[in-house]
Every structure is written in C-alpha cells, then in structure tokens.
Amino acid sequence: MYNDITEFPFASNDTADCFAACATVSECVGWVVTPSGPCSGSSNATCYLKSVMGPVTVNSCRISGFMPNTLRRPQFVTLPVGAVQPAAWLVDELNLQATGLTGFLSQFWPDIENSTWIGGSADGGLHERTPYWLNGLVPLSYLTGDASLAAQRDRYLAYIMGNQAPSGWLGPDDMPDDGDQYWSRFNVLLSLLQYYEGSGDARAIACVFNYLGEARRRMLGATQLSDWSVVRAQDFIMALWWLVDRFPALSGVPQGYDEAFLLDLADITHAQMLANGGDWKTWYVASTSEKRWSLLSSSPNRTPGTAFVTGTGHCSRCRLLTAGSIRMPFPRGLPACRTHRATCSHTE
C-alpha cells in the first residue's frame, strides 16, 4: 500500500469500522480494507487510511471507499420522471404501450396478475417479472398520465411498501441462503425511486432505505451476491448513486442513514461483484472466444458507467463513458414495448 496515514487490524469485516476511523482523521480522504480469511491470511481484517487514493486496480481482496466530503457533486443530474413531457410522434408511441401489453399484462399474465409481489402465488423462482414490468410501467404512467396505469402503479407499489417485512426485506423471502435473492429487488428499487420522483411520496424513500439496511446485513453475513445478483450488481449501484446525488433533498430518510452508509454499501456491492465473477473490466479481454450480445454480455458494456474511479486529484469520483453507458444513459426503466426480452415494458 502507499499514501497510508496508518493501518490497523480489526476483528470484523464491517467496512463501517474503517470508515469511522477515517472520519476521525482530518487528512483521510479514503480507506481500504483487506478482509480476514484467505485474502489476508489472518483472522483479522486490516484497515488502511489513505491521504491520497491511488490508481484503480481490480482486486477481489480489497474493499475501498471515499469520505463523502471528498466527492464532487455531479455537474448534471438526470431530470426527474415527468419533468419533460413527450410530444408529437413520441406521445403516440407511449400511448400504444399504455393501451398495449404494458397496460394489460396485469389482466392476463399470471406472473403479473397473481404475482408473489402482491400476495399471489405466481412469478416464482427469481421473482423478477413483476419488478421488470414495474420498472417500465412507473415512468410510463407519469409520461402518459394514463389513469389505468396510475391505478396499477399505485396498487402494486402500495402493496409492496405496505407489506415490507419488519427487517426491511422487500417482497417474497423464500431463498434466504441464495445470493440471487437480491436481483429482483434492484428493479423494485428503481421503480420506487421513479415513483418518488413523480409523486414525492416519502414512504418510498423510507421503504428503500429500510431495505438497504437489511440487504447490507445479509450481504455482510452468510449470503454474498451471486449469479444474477452479480451480473446485474451495477443496477444496484446505480440506485445507490441516485440516492447519494440527491441525498440532501430527500424526504423520508429514516434516522441512522446517511451518505456514508450509501457509499459503504456501494463499495461492498462492487467488491462482491468483483469477488464473485463480475470482473467485467477484463471479461472480454481474458477470453479468446467471440463475444455476442446476450443478457450476460450486456453487463460488461453497462458496468463502466457505474465504475468507481479514484482519479488523479482532479476528481475523486467519475463515471466512465463507454458504449455501454451510452446504451443505457438513465438509471431507470425506459417504457417500451417492442424489444424487451421478457415483459415488453422496459428496455436497456
């Protein structure tokens, strides 16, 4: 390590302990944790406090983070849903979706109509169909002003928020030992954030933060991200960055949560993504086989848009601009009906 102010061992792998130590040192701009176990060869983790953060490297045995006061606010923030109203041909396209599959899936597809997300028995397995649908229906409801879409939006989200577990978990909880359990919640989080943009309903923010607290507890416990939760971890990080960028103006944040919590959870997510098969930076380079577009290969294109970049002193947080981040320029579902792989309501 270099540019270390100090280093010390600690018994847990809770990165909040390292963050708290950094917060007490005025010149500390960030921290790095080497977890206990195989990475360190010790029963203790090691915390390094940094005066300067070095260049980006891919290392599944490191977790790092910045102090909130060292981060620059973005110069531009995506406009909230509904801030720009469609016109001309775009209105016709959106209305086709509202009166097409997006608007009527809940009336004939069991995975939506009788979803486990609203107390039903369908949409088993990863429980992902209703979240996908909501991530397209929510913005579409605000862009069109369609009363039927708004009613469906409010019905589904009211049930999800109203039936949140005391622990903070959202939706069905039938795979507690499977690291895939987080994946379908990513789209639910994005749906709730868009709903908050359109409605200002503080319940959505409280719901999101309470879920994040429980997700963090599980991720640091016995159930790390795996499989599709790894493949799509950048979607989770996008939701966390959305909250960081808007934190001072949010309504409904429960007591005990702050920007440091969000940054820490983003770091944990990024580290678990790298450690469990999501090193997309080298995914194409390491393999000599031809890469074709697929659900899997779309993730390496999208992930750099949410990458953590230490920079060279000019900025401490950047988004890498790649073909992938151009392909998906917004941290939300895009209402569409012709190209989506599953529900005809959300494209990437």
Secondary structure, 3 states (H helix, E strand, C coil): CCCEEEEEEECCCCHHHHHHHHHCCCCCCEEEEECCECCCCECCEEEEEECCCCCCCCCCCCEEEECHHHCCCCCCCCCCCCCCCCCCHHHHHHHHHHCCHHHHHHHHCHHHHCEHHHCCCECCCCCCHHHHHHHHHHHHHHHHCCHHHHHHHHHHHHHHHHCCCCCCCCCCCCCCCCHHHHHHHHHHHHHHHHHHHHHCCHHHHHHHHHHHHHHHHHHHCCCCCCCHHHHCHHHHHHHHHHHHHHHHHCCCCCCCCCHHHHHHHHHHHHHHHHHCCCCCCCHHHHCCCCCCCCCCCHHHHHHHHHCCCCCCCCCCCCCCCCHHHHHCCCCCCECCCCCCCCCCCCEC
